């Protein structure tokens, strides 16, 4: 089925006359897109989304968990338990996708699988413990994809990053979150270092080494 159709097919799909569609356009209620030849094209995925997506109840609930490094495996297990308990309490059938890798890494196996599932229209709900568990930067882009695919996004904790130990004090939780952020910042610095070292610039090397040392000191 073609997603973009001419006015006649749009009229039939919506059960209204072509005249009505033209009136709605004039009134600003339904504005079609235009081809290079200025012909009207209507997006059926927006007008009749049920034709293009599985029903909400037929799509998956996926809980996504992530930590940055191998020494946080215990934290990953705790995060998964929080997600599992939350989903179970809601009575949802769900699956958990877990990643072990930096929040700056967009090529993680679990994240790529999650995005593939969303884009293919197989996900109806995404549950995460904290926004930064998805990506350190760029989570809003994933949320935009979810919105376009009619995927409900639930963030359990919108405050302190729940990658911090649940049994830790508020001060310790804050420290854990800062250490996690520091690791991601160090990864950015490492990438830029590799590129700038290739230019054999002593000034660039000295600058990046200084920043790296400062970040490492702050995370201790």
Kinemage of the C-alpha trace (Angstrom):
@kinemage 1
@onewidth
@group {chain A} dominant
@subgroup {mainchain}
@vectorlist {calphas} color= white
{ca unk a 1} P 0.000 0.000 0.000
{ca unk a 2} L 1.341 3.408 -1.000
{ca unk a 3} L 1.707 5.797 1.905
{ca unk a 4} L 1.222 8.996 -0.141
{ca unk a 5} L -1.892 9.071 -2.293
{ca unk a 6} L -3.730 11.466 -4.577
{ca unk a 7} L -6.853 13.316 -3.515
{ca unk a 8} L -9.226 10.703 -4.954
{ca unk a 9} L -7.712 7.851 -2.925
{ca unk a 10} L -7.579 10.040 0.182
{ca unk a 11} L -11.259 10.879 -0.305
{ca unk a 12} L -12.153 7.182 -0.497
{ca unk a 13} L -9.994 6.270 2.507
{ca unk a 14} L -11.589 8.941 4.721
{ca unk a 15} L -15.118 8.482 3.412
{ca unk a 16} L -15.560 12.121 2.427
{ca unk a 17} L -15.915 13.884 -0.891
{ca unk a 18} L -13.084 15.490 -2.822
{ca unk a 19} L -14.898 18.797 -2.362
{ca unk a 20} L -14.739 18.334 1.399
{ca unk a 21} L -11.004 17.674 1.274
{ca unk a 22} L -10.466 20.844 -0.746
{ca unk a 23} L -12.588 22.835 1.710
{ca unk a 24} L -10.589 21.434 4.644
{ca unk a 25} L -7.427 22.547 2.917
{ca unk a 26} L -8.739 26.087 2.489
{ca unk a 27} L -9.806 26.131 6.138
{ca unk a 28} L -6.401 24.838 7.233
{ca unk a 29} L -7.856 21.656 8.761
{ca unk a 30} L -6.019 19.183 6.508
{ca unk a 31} L -3.079 20.421 4.445
{ca unk a 32} L -1.736 17.930 1.877
{ca unk a 33} L 1.853 17.799 0.734
{ca unk a 34} L 2.698 18.799 -2.810
{ca unk a 35} L 4.764 17.084 -5.485
{ca unk a 36} L 7.254 18.928 -7.664
{ca unk a 37} L 4.408 19.344 -10.151
{ca unk a 38} L 2.210 20.869 -7.398
{ca unk a 39} L -0.120 17.865 -7.208
{ca unk a 40} L -1.729 17.084 -3.862
{ca unk a 41} L -0.478 14.073 -1.924
{ca unk a 42} L -2.032 12.859 1.340
{ca unk a 43} L -0.123 10.857 3.937
{ca unk a 44} L -2.237 7.807 4.716
{ca unk a 45} L 0.066 6.854 7.599
{ca unk a 46} L -1.251 9.961 9.381
{ca unk a 47} L -4.826 9.787 8.131
{ca unk a 48} L -5.262 6.038 8.719
{ca unk a 49} L -2.387 4.935 10.987
{ca unk a 50} L -4.107 1.623 11.758
{ca unk a 51} L -3.422 0.564 8.187
{ca unk a 52} L 0.322 0.914 8.709
{ca unk a 53} L 0.893 -0.088 12.330
{ca unk a 54} L -0.065 -3.085 14.350
{ca unk a 55} L -2.695 -2.418 16.975
{ca unk a 56} L -1.248 -1.162 20.269
{ca unk a 57} L -2.192 -4.364 22.079
{ca unk a 58} L -0.367 -6.437 19.451
{ca unk a 59} L 2.909 -4.553 19.849
{ca unk a 60} L 5.664 -5.177 22.366
{ca unk a 61} L 6.568 -3.480 25.585
{ca unk a 62} L 10.348 -3.197 25.753
{ca unk a 63} L 12.277 -2.189 28.854
{ca unk a 64} L 15.751 -0.873 28.059
{ca unk a 65} L 18.617 -0.877 30.563
{ca unk a 66} L 22.208 0.334 30.208
{ca unk a 67} L 25.351 0.966 32.206
{ca unk a 68} L 28.627 2.381 30.978
{ca unk a 69} L 31.281 -0.132 32.021
{ca unk a 70} L 31.959 -3.727 33.077
{ca unk a 71} L 32.516 -2.748 36.695
{ca unk a 72} L 28.840 -1.647 36.818
{ca unk a 73} L 27.370 -5.080 36.041
{ca unk a 74} L 25.747 -5.229 39.478
{ca unk a 75} L 24.123 -1.861 38.789
{ca unk a 76} L 22.854 -3.212 35.461
{ca unk a 77} L 21.193 -6.134 37.242
{ca unk a 78} L 19.554 -3.779 39.743
{ca unk a 79} L 18.340 -1.557 36.928
{ca unk a 80} L 16.829 -4.556 35.129
{ca unk a 81} L 15.094 -5.636 38.323
{ca unk a 82} L 13.537 -2.177 38.721
{ca unk a 83} L 12.238 -2.296 35.151
{ca unk a 84} L 10.952 -5.851 35.470
{ca unk a 85} L 9.127 -5.083 38.716
{ca unk a 86} L 7.561 -1.922 37.257
{ca unk a 87} L 6.336 -3.675 34.096
{ca unk a 88} L 5.070 -6.695 36.032
{ca unk a 89} L 3.061 -4.460 38.370
{ca unk a 90} L 1.322 -2.938 35.345
{ca unk a 91} L 0.418 -6.404 34.102
{ca unk a 92} L 2.343 -5.972 30.838
{ca unk a 93} L 3.972 -8.723 28.825
{ca unk a 94} L 7.450 -7.360 28.187
{ca unk a 95} L 11.040 -8.087 27.310
{ca unk a 96} L 14.214 -6.453 28.551
{ca unk a 97} L 17.026 -5.257 26.290
{ca unk a 98} L 20.251 -4.515 28.147
{ca unk a 99} L 23.432 -2.805 26.974
{ca unk a 100} L 26.854 -2.453 28.493
{ca unk a 101} L 28.527 0.570 26.959
{ca unk a 102} L 28.943 4.316 27.034
{ca unk a 103} L 25.981 6.627 26.701
{ca unk a 104} L 27.955 8.279 23.892
{ca unk a 105} L 28.069 5.072 21.842
{ca unk a 106} L 25.295 4.938 19.239
{ca unk a 107} L 26.381 1.546 17.885
{ca unk a 108} L 25.565 -0.632 20.865
{ca unk a 109} L 23.966 -3.933 19.885
{ca unk a 110} L 20.955 -3.549 22.173
{ca unk a 111} L 20.253 0.052 21.139
{ca unk a 112} L 20.403 -0.853 17.454
{ca unk a 113} L 18.019 -3.744 18.021
{ca unk a 114} L 15.644 -1.465 19.951
{ca unk a 115} L 15.607 1.116 17.156
{ca unk a 116} L 15.056 -1.570 14.520
{ca unk a 117} L 12.059 -2.894 16.464
{ca unk a 118} L 10.602 0.610 16.837
{ca unk a 119} L 11.088 1.539 13.186
{ca unk a 120} L 9.511 -1.742 12.056
{ca unk a 121} L 6.412 -0.900 14.106
{ca unk a 122} L 6.727 -3.822 16.517
{ca unk a 123} L 6.992 -1.736 19.708
{ca unk a 124} L 4.042 -0.082 21.409
{ca unk a 125} L 5.717 0.954 24.654
{ca unk a 126} L 9.285 1.771 25.757
{ca unk a 127} L 10.163 1.784 29.447
{ca unk a 128} L 13.461 3.164 30.772
{ca unk a 129} L 14.657 3.860 34.294
{ca unk a 130} L 16.117 7.267 33.432
{ca unk a 131} L 16.525 9.281 30.223
{ca unk a 132} L 20.321 9.050 30.344
{ca unk a 133} L 20.118 5.260 30.364
{ca unk a 134} L 19.023 5.488 26.729
{ca unk a 135} L 21.705 7.905 25.531
{ca unk a 136} L 23.734 10.578 27.262
{ca unk a 137} L 23.082 12.991 24.391
{ca unk a 138} L 20.532 12.470 21.656
{ca unk a 139} L 17.789 10.745 23.640
{ca unk a 140} L 15.340 13.374 22.351
{ca unk a 141} L 15.944 12.128 18.802
{ca unk a 142} L 14.957 8.599 19.828
{ca unk a 143} L 11.892 10.023 21.584
{ca unk a 144} L 10.958 11.836 18.354
{ca unk a 145} L 11.168 8.539 16.463
{ca unk a 146} L 8.965 6.956 19.117
{ca unk a 147} L 6.416 9.738 18.732
{ca unk a 148} L 6.393 9.303 14.949
{ca unk a 149} L 5.850 5.567 15.395
{ca unk a 150} L 3.184 6.039 18.081
{ca unk a 151} L 5.327 4.414 20.774
{ca unk a 152} L 4.510 5.327 24.379
{ca unk a 153} L 7.657 6.262 26.343
{ca unk a 154} L 7.675 5.818 30.126
{ca unk a 155} L 10.563 7.129 32.231
{ca unk a 156} L 10.338 5.687 35.738
{ca unk a 157} L 12.684 8.155 37.419
{ca unk a 158} L 12.828 11.695 36.078
{ca unk a 159} L 15.088 12.882 38.880
{ca unk a 160} L 18.324 11.241 39.997
{ca unk a 161} L 19.803 8.844 37.466
{ca unk a 162} L 18.749 5.408 38.688
{ca unk a 163} L 22.038 3.932 37.510
{ca unk a 164} L 23.123 5.006 40.995
{ca unk a 165} L 22.794 2.317 43.651
{ca unk a 166} L 19.307 2.250 45.145
{ca unk a 167} L 20.723 1.519 48.593
{ca unk a 168} L 23.143 4.442 48.484
{ca unk a 169} L 22.690 7.792 50.161
{ca unk a 170} L 21.540 10.765 48.041
{ca unk a 171} L 25.090 12.124 48.167
{ca unk a 172} L 26.526 8.811 46.969
{ca unk a 173} L 23.897 8.558 44.215
{ca unk a 174} L 24.946 11.972 42.979
{ca unk a 175} L 28.597 10.902 43.043
{ca unk a 176} L 27.795 7.750 41.048
{ca unk a 177} L 25.981 9.801 38.402
{ca unk a 178} L 28.901 12.249 38.185
{ca unk a 179} L 31.364 9.394 37.742
{ca unk a 180} L 29.243 7.948 34.949
{ca unk a 181} L 29.113 11.321 33.201
{ca unk a 182} L 32.875 11.725 33.647
{ca unk a 183} L 33.447 8.413 31.851
{ca unk a 184} L 31.378 9.592 28.904
{ca unk a 185} L 33.247 12.903 28.790
{ca unk a 186} L 36.565 11.010 28.828
{ca unk a 187} L 35.380 8.990 25.854
{ca unk a 188} L 34.694 12.187 23.915
{ca unk a 189} L 38.148 13.484 24.813
{ca unk a 190} L 39.746 10.194 23.746
{ca unk a 191} L 38.085 10.377 20.335
{ca unk a 192} L 39.190 13.972 19.777
{ca unk a 193} L 42.659 13.156 21.067
{ca unk a 194} L 43.071 10.420 18.477
{ca unk a 195} L 42.100 12.826 15.720
{ca unk a 196} L 44.178 15.758 16.881
{ca unk a 197} L 47.251 13.692 17.709
{ca unk a 198} L 47.317 12.812 14.037
{ca unk a 199} L 47.900 16.478 13.253
{ca unk a 200} L 51.114 16.322 15.374
{ca unk a 201} L 50.149 19.521 17.139
{ca unk a 202} L 51.940 19.747 20.510
{ca unk a 203} L 49.559 22.522 21.533
{ca unk a 204} L 46.500 20.336 20.882
{ca unk a 205} L 48.043 17.372 22.679
{ca unk a 206} L 48.930 19.455 25.736
{ca unk a 207} L 45.446 21.010 25.852
{ca unk a 208} L 43.611 17.686 25.632
{ca unk a 209} L 45.927 16.016 28.128
{ca unk a 210} L 45.200 18.822 30.570
{ca unk a 211} L 41.432 18.503 30.137
{ca unk a 212} L 41.607 14.721 30.475
{ca unk a 213} L 43.596 14.966 33.711
{ca unk a 214} L 41.112 17.494 35.094
{ca unk a 215} L 38.134 15.238 34.333
{ca unk a 216} L 39.874 12.204 35.830
{ca unk a 217} L 40.726 14.165 38.967
{ca unk a 218} L 37.139 15.406 39.324
{ca unk a 219} L 35.781 11.845 39.068
{ca unk a 220} L 38.055 10.491 41.816
